[in-house]
Amino acid sequence: MVSTKFLDSATEPPPTKLWFLPSSVEGYYELQRRLNFFRGLFRSFVNAVIPLPPPLCI
């Protein structure tokens, strides 16, 4: 999905939002999906390297 934000930046005032925050609901859900994916990878990696007792599992 190509964003036209950079094409319109000449006529718009500079954005006050942080650049990595999504500008739409779809972008927000995409960001959440990616974060959940990386969180799952990190969690499985940590559990494989550092076995924790069951009460302390993430």
C-alpha positions as CSV (number, residue, x, y, z in Angstrom):
1,M,0.0,0.0,0.0
2,V,1.6,3.2,-1.2
3,S,1.0,6.3,0.9
4,T,0.4,9.6,-0.8
5,K,1.4,11.6,2.4
6,F,4.8,12.5,1.0
7,L,3.3,13.7,-2.2
8,D,0.9,16.0,-0.4
9,S,3.5,17.3,2.0
10,A,4.3,20.4,-0.1
11,T,0.8,21.8,0.4
12,E,0.2,20.6,3.9
13,P,1.6,22.0,7.1
14,P,4.2,19.7,8.7
15,P,2.6,16.9,10.6
16,T,2.6,17.1,14.4
17,K,2.2,13.4,14.9
18,L,5.2,11.1,15.2
19,W,6.1,9.5,11.9
20,F,5.7,5.9,13.1
21,L,2.1,6.4,14.4
22,P,-0.4,5.1,11.8
23,S,-2.7,7.7,10.3
24,S,-5.7,5.4,9.8
25,V,-7.5,2.6,11.6
26,E,-6.2,0.1,9.0
27,G,-2.6,1.2,9.7
28,Y,-3.2,0.9,13.4
29,Y,-4.4,-2.7,13.0
30,E,-1.5,-3.5,10.7
31,L,0.9,-2.1,13.3
32,Q,-0.8,-4.2,16.1
33,R,-0.6,-7.3,13.9
34,R,3.2,-6.8,13.3
35,L,3.8,-6.1,17.0
36,N,1.9,-9.3,18.0
37,F,3.9,-11.3,15.5
38,F,7.2,-10.0,16.8
39,R,6.0,-10.4,20.4
40,G,5.2,-14.0,19.6
41,L,8.6,-14.7,18.1
42,F,10.3,-13.0,21.0
43,R,8.2,-14.9,23.5
44,S,9.0,-18.3,21.9
45,F,12.7,-17.4,21.7
46,V,12.8,-16.4,25.3
47,N,10.9,-19.5,26.4
48,A,13.3,-21.7,24.4
49,V,16.4,-20.1,25.7
50,I,15.3,-19.4,29.3
51,P,12.9,-22.1,30.5
52,L,10.7,-20.6,33.2
53,P,8.6,-22.4,35.8
54,P,4.9,-22.4,34.7
55,P,3.7,-19.6,37.0
56,L,6.3,-17.2,35.5
57,C,5.6,-17.9,31.8
58,I,4.8,-14.8,29.8
